[in-house]
Amino acid sequence: MRPIKLLNHSVRIKSWLYRFYWCLPQRFQATTFIRAKLKELAMLSDDITFLNIGANDGLSGDPVREFIILNGWKGVLVEPVPHVYERLRRSYAGVAGLRFEKVAIAEQNGSQKFWYLRKNNELPSGYDQCGSFDLENILKCENMFPGLRGYLDHEQVECSTLADLIRRSGRSFYHLIFIDAEGHDDKIVMQVDFDNPPWMIVFEHANLSPERHKACLKLLESKGYLVMGDEGNTVATRFHQLSERGRLK
């Protein structure tokens, strides 16, 4: 096995690399658009709570991890793919204040067919981030992962509405809802309780049609969010409202 392939599944190596990276001076660290907004959120409270839907293994390019480890953010990590879920739990072993849910967030409770790529050491790192209710969203990844059709798999996964996930967690409010659901993101945004709105919502729009993305933007703007984005993700914040009120929720 080539050494680079070890990164596909090595929790220990990835965890160590992240910790080394965070120790570097800020000028050597990349400040992405999302990371910058998460830093703004961190400045608003010392007790941030979050929902991370589609958390993968908590290591593969997840910008929330830095704040969980360094700032002590507490919350719920959601991942439906069994082998990825087990790696997620291992990656946060010993970290307090976290709850893990092996479910997919859907519009109703029950079970649904969910597509993913089987655990392997042949496809390039990142292949296990391809998981979706919609097979077409998986097949769109073929340009990045040639030969992925040979690793296609599916199973009936447990599904939960966003409201039931929150109810089970024992909290009624989360400062951040972070969504990476491979083409299902808008269906989750539409379930957010805007009577008890989070301070920040992040979702991937890269796999949404322009019409579905526009519907999300319209909803969020109507609820008073300032909406921004980059090529693949949308960030909606209420930071400006909190500042105007001079207090935090």
C-alpha positions as CSV (number, residue, x, y, z in Angstrom):
1,M,0.0,0.0,0.0
2,R,1.4,3.4,-0.9
3,P,2.0,5.7,2.1
4,I,-0.5,8.4,0.9
5,K,-3.2,5.8,0.9
6,L,-2.9,5.4,4.7
7,L,-4.5,8.9,5.0
8,N,-7.7,7.5,3.7
9,H,-8.5,5.8,7.0
10,S,-5.8,6.8,9.5
11,V,-7.5,8.7,12.3
12,R,-4.3,9.0,14.3
13,I,-2.2,10.4,11.5
14,K,-4.8,12.9,10.4
15,S,-5.4,14.1,14.0
16,W,-1.7,14.6,14.5
17,L,-1.3,16.6,11.2
18,Y,-4.2,18.9,12.2
19,R,-2.7,19.6,15.6
20,F,0.7,20.4,14.0
21,Y,-1.0,22.7,11.4
22,W,-2.9,24.6,14.2
23,C,0.4,25.2,16.0
24,L,1.8,27.1,13.0
25,P,1.8,30.9,13.0
26,Q,-1.4,32.3,11.5
27,R,0.5,33.6,8.4
28,F,1.2,30.0,7.4
29,Q,-2.5,28.9,7.8
30,A,-5.0,29.3,5.1
31,T,-8.0,31.4,6.1
32,T,-10.9,30.2,3.9
33,F,-14.1,32.1,3.7
34,I,-15.9,29.6,6.0
35,R,-13.1,29.5,8.5
36,A,-13.1,33.3,8.7
37,K,-16.9,33.3,9.5
38,L,-16.5,30.5,12.1
39,K,-13.9,32.7,13.8
40,E,-16.4,35.6,13.9
41,L,-18.9,33.2,15.5
42,A,-16.3,32.1,18.0
43,M,-15.8,35.7,19.1
44,L,-19.5,36.1,20.0
45,S,-19.6,33.5,22.8
46,D,-17.4,31.2,24.8
47,D,-20.1,28.5,24.7
48,I,-20.9,27.8,21.1
49,T,-23.1,24.8,20.2
50,F,-23.5,23.2,16.8
51,L,-25.1,20.6,14.6
52,N,-22.7,19.2,12.0
53,I,-24.8,17.3,9.5
54,G,-22.7,15.1,7.1
55,A,-19.7,15.3,9.4
56,N,-17.9,12.5,7.6
57,D,-14.9,11.4,9.8
58,G,-14.5,14.8,11.5
59,L,-11.1,15.0,9.9
60,S,-11.4,15.3,6.1
61,G,-11.4,19.0,5.5
62,D,-14.0,19.7,8.2
63,P,-13.5,23.3,9.3
64,V,-15.6,22.8,12.4
65,R,-13.1,20.4,14.0
66,E,-10.6,23.2,14.8
67,F,-13.2,25.0,17.0
68,I,-14.3,21.8,18.7
69,I,-10.8,20.9,19.7
70,L,-9.4,24.4,20.4
71,N,-12.5,26.3,21.5
72,G,-14.4,23.5,23.2
73,W,-17.6,23.8,21.0
74,K,-20.2,21.3,22.0
75,G,-22.8,19.7,19.7
76,V,-24.0,16.8,17.5
77,L,-22.2,15.1,14.7
78,V,-24.3,13.3,12.1
79,E,-23.0,10.7,9.7
80,P,-25.0,7.8,8.1
81,V,-22.3,5.7,6.4
82,P,-21.3,2.9,8.9
83,H,-17.6,2.7,8.3
84,V,-17.2,6.5,8.2
85,Y,-19.3,6.9,11.3
86,E,-17.0,4.6,13.3
87,R,-14.0,6.6,12.2
88,L,-15.8,9.8,13.2
89,R,-16.3,8.4,16.7
90,R,-12.6,7.4,17.0
91,S,-11.5,10.8,15.7
92,Y,-13.2,12.5,18.7
93,A,-12.4,9.9,21.3
94,G,-12.1,11.5,24.7
95,V,-13.5,14.9,23.6
96,A,-16.3,16.0,25.9
97,G,-19.6,17.6,25.0
98,L,-20.2,15.7,21.8
99,R,-23.1,13.5,20.7
100,F,-22.9,11.2,17.6
101,E,-25.9,10.1,15.4
102,K,-25.6,7.4,12.8
103,V,-28.6,8.8,10.8
104,A,-29.4,10.7,7.6
105,I,-31.5,13.8,7.9
106,A,-34.6,13.5,5.8
107,E,-38.1,15.0,5.5
108,Q,-39.6,12.1,7.5
109,N,-38.5,9.5,10.0
110,G,-38.0,5.9,8.9
111,S,-35.4,4.5,6.5
112,Q,-34.3,5.2,2.9
113,K,-31.8,3.9,0.4
114,F,-28.5,5.7,0.7
115,W,-25.7,5.5,-1.8
116,Y,-22.0,5.5,-0.9
117,L,-18.6,4.1,-1.9
118,R,-17.3,1.0,-0.1
119,K,-14.2,1.3,2.1
120,N,-11.1,0.7,-0.1
121,N,-7.5,1.7,-0.6
122,E,-7.6,2.2,-4.3
123,L,-9.6,5.4,-4.8
124,P,-7.9,8.7,-4.0
125,S,-8.4,10.2,-0.6
126,G,-11.8,11.9,-0.1
127,Y,-13.8,9.3,-1.9
128,D,-15.8,8.5,1.3
129,Q,-17.2,12.1,1.2
130,C,-19.4,10.9,-1.6
131,G,-22.7,9.7,0.0
132,S,-26.2,10.7,-1.0
133,F,-29.8,9.6,-1.3
134,D,-29.4,10.4,-5.1
135,L,-27.2,8.1,-7.1
136,E,-26.6,10.8,-9.7
137,N,-24.9,13.0,-7.1
138,I,-22.4,10.1,-6.5
139,L,-21.8,9.6,-10.3
140,K,-20.9,13.3,-10.6
141,C,-17.8,12.5,-8.7
142,E,-16.4,10.2,-11.4
143,N,-14.1,12.9,-12.7
144,M,-12.4,13.1,-9.3
145,F,-12.5,9.4,-8.6
146,P,-12.2,7.4,-11.8
147,G,-13.5,3.8,-11.4
148,L,-15.8,4.7,-8.6
149,R,-18.6,2.6,-10.1
150,G,-16.8,-0.5,-9.0
151,Y,-17.1,0.6,-5.4
152,L,-20.8,1.7,-5.4
153,D,-22.9,0.4,-2.6
154,H,-26.1,1.3,-0.9
155,E,-28.1,0.3,2.1
156,Q,-31.2,1.3,4.0
157,V,-30.2,3.9,6.6
158,E,-32.1,5.2,9.5
159,C,-33.5,8.7,8.8
160,S,-34.6,11.5,11.1
161,T,-36.1,14.9,10.6
162,L,-34.1,17.8,11.9
163,A,-36.7,18.5,14.5
164,D,-36.5,15.0,16.0
165,L,-32.7,15.1,15.9
166,I,-32.8,18.3,17.9
167,R,-35.4,16.9,20.3
168,R,-33.2,13.8,21.0
169,S,-30.2,16.0,21.7
170,G,-31.8,17.6,24.7
171,R,-31.2,21.1,23.5
172,S,-33.6,23.4,21.8
173,F,-31.1,25.9,20.3
174,Y,-27.8,25.7,18.4
175,H,-25.7,28.6,17.4
176,L,-24.4,26.9,14.3
177,I,-26.0,24.5,11.8
178,F,-23.3,23.1,9.4
179,I,-24.7,21.0,6.5
180,D,-22.8,19.0,3.9
181,A,-25.4,16.6,2.5
182,E,-24.4,16.1,-1.1
183,G,-27.4,17.5,-2.9
184,H,-29.9,17.2,0.0
185,D,-28.8,20.4,1.7
186,D,-31.8,22.6,0.8
187,K,-34.2,20.0,2.2
188,I,-32.5,20.4,5.5
189,V,-32.3,24.2,5.4
190,M,-36.1,24.2,4.9
191,Q,-36.5,22.3,8.2
192,V,-34.7,24.8,10.3
193,D,-36.8,26.2,13.2
194,F,-36.7,29.9,12.4
195,D,-38.7,30.7,15.5
196,N,-35.5,29.7,17.4
197,P,-33.0,30.6,14.7
198,P,-29.3,29.7,14.8
199,W,-26.8,32.5,14.5
200,M,-25.1,30.9,11.6
201,I,-26.1,28.4,8.9
202,V,-23.6,26.9,6.4
203,F,-24.6,24.6,3.6
204,E,-23.1,23.2,0.4
205,H,-24.9,24.4,-2.7
206,A,-22.5,22.9,-5.3
207,N,-24.9,20.0,-5.9
208,L,-28.1,22.1,-6.0
209,S,-29.8,23.3,-9.1
210,P,-29.9,27.2,-9.4
211,E,-33.6,27.1,-8.7
212,R,-33.2,25.1,-5.4
213,H,-30.3,27.3,-4.3
214,K,-32.3,30.4,-5.0
215,A,-35.2,29.1,-3.0
216,C,-32.8,28.7,0.0
217,L,-31.4,32.2,-0.4
218,K,-34.9,33.7,-0.6
219,L,-36.0,31.9,2.6
220,L,-32.9,32.8,4.6
221,E,-33.0,36.5,3.5
222,S,-36.7,36.6,4.4
223,K,-35.7,35.4,7.9
224,G,-33.2,38.3,8.3
225,Y,-30.0,36.5,7.5
226,L,-27.1,38.1,5.7
227,V,-26.3,35.6,2.9
228,M,-22.8,35.2,1.4
229,G,-21.0,32.4,-0.4
230,D,-18.1,31.1,-2.4
231,E,-18.1,28.7,-5.4
232,G,-19.5,25.8,-3.5
233,N,-20.9,26.9,-0.2
234,T,-23.4,29.4,1.3
235,V,-23.0,31.0,4.7
236,A,-26.0,32.8,6.3
237,T,-25.4,34.8,9.5
238,R,-27.4,36.9,12.0
239,F,-24.3,38.5,13.4
240,H,-25.4,42.0,12.2
241,Q,-28.8,41.6,14.0
242,L,-27.1,40.6,17.3
243,S,-24.8,43.6,17.1
244,E,-27.7,45.9,16.5
245,R,-29.6,44.5,19.5
246,G,-26.5,44.9,21.6
247,R,-27.0,41.5,23.2
248,L,-26.8,37.8,22.4
249,K,-29.7,35.4,22.2
